[in-house]
């Protein structure tokens, strides 16, 4: 498929109606999350070492137990507040490096572990005190391609914005070919969200760029299954059943005047081509390339999200309702 050229493509500003995007964002925000937050890629929680991250203002430490299951708890030692992300994991136990306090997934008085869920690609933690919703036993997991015939890669970037700014960016597919001409061309939104008709999804025809003048056409569906997640599924064309999950995890506490959000994006690539088996065998070499491509897109899109946050804070954002 040939490329018409950036300035000669069809303008999309009339179709990208601020109210339509704002309404889709409101509906996403109203869906239950069960208080689950994506913390990291499953591969980042490694046996024998702790992992630390602050989510929604809550300092966390995660590690793997002797059986390989992830565990999570407050990031400060209940004795004298040592950073447990700098501690030692031995035989599945977390041992504080200040005074040797031994912690396990069972917790102790004054140090209660958090529910944690490893879906094989991402690790989630449930923070009921922050989320304030009715807790769910497990997160709302999007449909994914069969792990036996797919390759996944997870990319994390951080921006000065709130989760809604990240999700709003993804609820505006019209910007793709204009803002990311190095990645997309010939983008057309063929179906807009209508909860009564299509389950509140966008359906988009787009060509993923190959080289400087050609693209591979696909049809993709975009939907927000919960407030902090936007999922893209390829429903027709090359890589059918592949998915991209964009998770917006707040790092700062609700209401913080200087919000920061981690974009944790999982790309799950699948193909029925015989040669894809070779790509799967070379997954350790392929993943850095997948992460690099995702990071390039999100460096742009975080600038978009940060700009949206700035204008909202000043009462100047045109889509504010």
Secondary structure as GFF3:
##gff-version 3
##sequence-region A 1 321
A	DSSP	three_ten_helix	6	8	.	.	.	ID=ss1
A	DSSP	alpha_helix	18	29	.	.	.	ID=ss2
A	DSSP	beta_strand	36	41	.	.	.	ID=ss3
A	DSSP	three_ten_helix	42	44	.	.	.	ID=ss4
A	DSSP	beta_strand	51	55	.	.	.	ID=ss5
A	DSSP	beta_strand	58	64	.	.	.	ID=ss6
A	DSSP	beta_strand	70	74	.	.	.	ID=ss7
A	DSSP	three_ten_helix	84	86	.	.	.	ID=ss8
A	DSSP	beta_strand	88	90	.	.	.	ID=ss9
A	DSSP	beta_strand	93	95	.	.	.	ID=ss10
A	DSSP	beta_strand	102	103	.	.	.	ID=ss11
A	DSSP	beta_strand	116	118	.	.	.	ID=ss12
A	DSSP	beta_strand	122	126	.	.	.	ID=ss13
A	DSSP	alpha_helix	128	131	.	.	.	ID=ss14
A	DSSP	three_ten_helix	147	149	.	.	.	ID=ss15
A	DSSP	beta_strand	150	159	.	.	.	ID=ss16
A	DSSP	alpha_helix	163	170	.	.	.	ID=ss17
A	DSSP	three_ten_helix	173	175	.	.	.	ID=ss18
A	DSSP	alpha_helix	176	179	.	.	.	ID=ss19
A	DSSP	beta_strand	184	191	.	.	.	ID=ss20
A	DSSP	beta_strand	202	210	.	.	.	ID=ss21
A	DSSP	beta_strand	214	226	.	.	.	ID=ss22
A	DSSP	beta_strand	229	237	.	.	.	ID=ss23
A	DSSP	beta_strand	243	250	.	.	.	ID=ss24
A	DSSP	beta_strand	261	270	.	.	.	ID=ss25
A	DSSP	alpha_helix	276	281	.	.	.	ID=ss26
A	DSSP	alpha_helix	283	313	.	.	.	ID=ss27
###
